[in-house]
Amino acid sequence: MKIDDQMIEKISGLACLEFREEEKEKIRQDLEQILTFVEKLKEMDTKDVEPLVYLSERTDVLREDRVVSSISHEEALLNAPGKSGRFFKVPKVIRK
């Protein structure tokens, strides 16, 4: 596949990026190197290779869920700069 200015313009438009003319040449070279590498990978026989699901041998490395005590609403509101009943008061951030 040939990487030309039209393809770079299309890709940069899809990615919402703008490039100066001198940057486009470097990007073209980089894209051609990537495509060359992918073509080289296509030559490899992967018929008997299992798909890689995890990057390490470890699976389910998440901790076990545990119920632990928490602070009460009253404790949570002790240092609040503003409160209204059981709720924190915060400045309005969305205006119509």
Backbone as a ProteinNet text record, in pm:
[ID]
protein_1_A
[PRIMARY]
MKIDDQMIEKISGLACLEFREEEKEKIRQDLEQILTFVEKLKEMDTKDVEPLVYLSERTDVLREDRVVSSISHEEALLNAPGKSGRFFKVPKVIRK
[TERTIARY]
84	0	88.2	57.1	134.6	72.5	156.4	111.8	139.8	35.8	54.1	-8	6	-45.2	-196.2	-266.8	-412.5	-450.2	-378.2	-407.1	-372.8	-261.6	-223.9	-329.5	-379.7	-485.9	-611	-646.8	-765.5	-749.2	-634.6	-609.5	-604.7	-537.4	-530.1	-667.6	-752.2	-888.5	-970.3	-956.1	-1027.3	-982.9	-854.3	-799.6	-810.5	-868.1	-880.7	-744.5	-646.5	-511.2	-473.3	-386.1	-333.6	-181.5	-122.1	23	78.1	197.6	269.2	326.5	361.7	412.6	536.7	627.4	749.4	718.2	610.5	571.7	510.3	442.4	376	474.1	592.4	693.2	739	761.7	802.4	690.6	566.6	453	441.3	460.5	454.9	558.8	682.2	788.8	752.9	700.1	663	553.3	451.7	342.6	392.2	483.1	538.4	618.2	690.9	765.3	669.1	560	460.1	400.3	363.4	305.6	405.3	532.4	636	646.9	641.5	648.1	528.3	408.2	287.3	296.5	345.8	361.8	459.9	564.4	662	595.6	509.5	439.2	345.5	289.4	198.8	270.8	402.5	480.3	498.5	477.1	498.8	386.9	424	326.3	276.5	152.7	95.4	-15.4	-17.5	-123.7	-134.3	-23.1	-23.7	0.4	-13.6	10.7	-122.6	-129	-249.9	-262	-382.9	-401.3	-362.6	-302.5	-260.9	-378.3	-422.2	-534.8	-482.5	-384.3	-327.2	-178.8	-126.5	15	105.3	47.8	128.3	57.8	125	67.4	-36.4	-35.6	-127.1	-266.4	-366	-504.5	-579	-686.3	-768.5	-683.5	-610	-522.9	-595.6	-727	-803.8	-822.2	-836.2	-854.2	-996.9	-1014.6	-1146.1	-1229.3	-1356.9	-1445.7	-1469.3	-1460.1	-1485.4	-1569.1	-1660.4	-1739.5	-1657	-1632.3	-1556.6	-1637.4	-1608.3	-1682.9	-1648.4	-1744.1	-1727.9	-1763.2	-1737.8	-1774.7	-1921.8	-1981.5	-2122.4	-2137.8	-2262.9	-2289.6	-2244.6	-2271.2	-2235.8	-2084.3	-2008.3	-1862.2	-1811.1	-1873	-1830.9	-1855.4	-1961.2	-1997.4	-1927.2	-1852.1	-1787.9	-1697.9	-1618.8	-1525.3	-1577.3	-1703.5	-1759.4	-1771.3	-1728.1	-1741.1	-1887.1	-1974.3	-2116.8	-2196.7	-2309.1	-2392.8	-2538.6	-2625.2	-2769.1	-2829.5	-2862	-2912.7	-2804.8	-2829.9	-2733.9	-2649.7	-2651.6	-2585.3	-2478.2	-2375.1	-2272.9	-2331.2	-2300.3	-2337.4	-2213.8	-2232.6	-2122.1	-2164.2	-2068.7	-2103.5	-2168.2	-2258.3	-2323.7	-2221.8	-2216	-2119	-2186.2	-2313	-2384.5	-2486.7	-2473.3	-2566.5	-2643.4	-2767.3	-2848.2	-2824.6
-117.8	0	123.8	217	339.9	448.2	510.5	621.6	750.8	822.3	949.6	1062.6	1185.7	1301.9	1294.6	1238.1	1227.8	1136.1	1025.7	933.6	997.6	1070.9	1139.1	1242.5	1315.9	1413.5	1345.7	1230.9	1159.6	1109.4	1048.1	995.9	1108.7	1218.5	1330.1	1391.9	1393.6	1443.2	1354.1	1222.1	1127.9	1139	1168.9	1180.6	1322.9	1412.7	1555.1	1614.1	1587.7	1639.9	1726.6	1821.9	1905.5	1895.6	1883.3	1871	1974.8	2024.2	2111.7	2024.9	2087.2	2012	1929.4	1987	1912.9	1793.5	1798.5	1686.4	1573.3	1607.9	1507.2	1407.8	1452.9	1362.9	1261.2	1307.4	1216.7	1117	1162.1	1074.1	971.1	1013.9	920.7	810.6	849.8	751.1	654.4	708.7	624	525.3	572.5	485.1	375.7	410.2	309.4	204.7	246.3	150.2	56.9	112.5	30.5	-72.5	-28.8	-121.2	-228.9	-192.3	-290.2	-394.4	-348.9	-440.3	-534.6	-482.1	-564.8	-667.6	-627.3	-720.9	-832.7	-797.3	-897.7	-994.6	-944.4	-1031.3	-1128.6	-1085.2	-1171.9	-1294.2	-1286.5	-1397.3	-1509.3	-1477.5	-1575.1	-1678.5	-1803.2	-1910.9	-1914.3	-1874.1	-1869.1	-1972.3	-2070.9	-2171.8	-2242.7	-2277.8	-2353.5	-2266.3	-2136.3	-2045.5	-2010.7	-2032	-1998.1	-1845.7	-1793.8	-1649.2	-1606.1	-1490	-1437.2	-1362.9	-1411	-1347.7	-1255.8	-1303	-1224.3	-1203.2	-1091.7	-1063	-1132.9	-1187.6	-1260.9	-1391.9	-1476.1	-1605.2	-1590.4	-1478.5	-1457.2	-1423	-1482.9	-1449.4	-1424	-1350.2	-1317.5	-1262.2	-1157.5	-1098.5	-989.9	-981.9	-883.8	-931.3	-838.3	-876	-924.1	-994.4	-1044.4	-929.5	-924.1	-822.4	-850.6	-745.2	-758.1	-641.5	-669.6	-564.2	-506.8	-376.5	-310.9	-192.6	-152.6	-41.5	88.2	178.7	305.4	417.8	540.8	651.9	686.9	744.9	781.5	910	941	1066.2	1186	1180.6	1292.6	1314.9	1204.7	1215.6	1269	1226	1270.6	1419.6	1470	1611	1704.2	1649.5	1733.4	1841	1808.2	1904.8	1966.2	1944.6	1998.6	2150.7	2224.4	2370	2414.7	2332.4	2364	2236.5	2238.1	2118.8	2160.4	2070.9	2091.3	1958.9	1947.9	1821.1	1715.6	1609	1499	1510.6	1626.8	1641.3	1748.5	1730.7	1832.8	1941.1	2066.7	2176.8	2212.4	2220.8	2254.8	2369.2	2445.9	2555	2501.8	2577.6	2539.7	2544.9	2438.4	2434.2	2431.3	2398.9	2396.1	2509	2596	2707.9	2697.3	2743.7	2741.2	2864.2
0	0	0	-82.9	-95.9	-8	72.1	157.1	81.9	45.4	-23.9	58.3	6.6	79.2	101.4	4.4	16.6	133.7	149	258.9	392.9	398.9	523	559.5	461	486.5	540.7	481.8	525.7	668.9	698.4	832.3	934.3	900.2	995.3	1016.7	913	928.9	1021	1002.8	1088.8	1234.4	1254.5	1389.9	1444.5	1365.3	1404.6	1439.9	1355.3	1374.2	1255.6	1281.4	1174.5	1177.4	1058.1	1048	952.3	985.6	892.9	781.8	670.8	555.2	590	671.1	705.2	796.2	871.9	957	874	766.7	684.3	624.4	587.2	530.2	635	756.5	864.6	894.6	896.3	920.7	808.5	684.6	572.2	587.7	625.5	646	759.1	868.7	982.4	943.7	871.7	829.7	734.7	645.3	554.9	631.6	735	817.7	891.1	940.4	1010.8	915.3	796.2	698.2	656.5	642.1	609.5	719.8	843.9	958.1	959.2	933.8	931.6	818.9	703.6	592.5	629.5	701.9	746.6	843.8	931.7	1026.1	955.3	842.1	766.6	710.8	695.6	642.6	745.3	871.7	978.4	979.7	1005.4	1017.7	1162.2	1183.3	1317.7	1334.4	1248.7	1248	1383.6	1445.3	1570.9	1693.7	1681.5	1793.4	1858.7	1989.6	2064	2075.9	2064	2081.6	2223.5	2233.9	2363.2	2425.7	2540.3	2608.5	2717.8	2794.8	2903.4	2876.2	2922.7	2901.3	3001.5	3107.5	3204.6	3236.7	3308	3346.3	3456.6	3524.7	3637.2	3585.3	3646.8	3614.2	3744.3	3734.5	3851.8	3965.6	3937.7	4039.2	4119.1	4103.6	4178.1	4321.4	4411.4	4551.2	4573.4	4679.2	4716.4	4773.7	4738.4	4794.2	4941.5	5022.9	5167	5214.2	5304.3	5365.6	5479.9	5474.9	5581.5	5632.4	5753.2	5811.1	5738	5737.5	5668.4	5764.7	5724.7	5812.7	5790.9	5890.8	5882.5	5801.7	5762.3	5691.8	5774.6	5902.7	5990	5993.5	6000.5	6000.3	5866.8	5759.7	5626.4	5608.6	5668.4	5651.7	5750	5846.6	5948.7	5888.9	5787	5728.5	5598.9	5568.3	5443.8	5454.1	5350.3	5354.6	5348.6	5292.2	5288.3	5288	5358.9	5361.8	5372.9	5329.8	5338.7	5381.5	5506.5	5558.3	5550.9	5476.3	5463.3	5336.7	5269.8	5140	5142.7	5059.4	5039	4950	4978.2	4888.9	4808.1	4678.4	4589.9	4500.7	4448.8	4358.2	4230	4174.7	4050.5	3937.6	3858.2	3749.9	3612.9	3606.6	3480.1	3480.7	3385.5	3375.5	3244.3	3244.6	3121.9	3039.9
[MASK]
++++++++++++++++++++++++++++++++++++++++++++++++++++++++++++++++++++++++++++++++++++++++++++++++

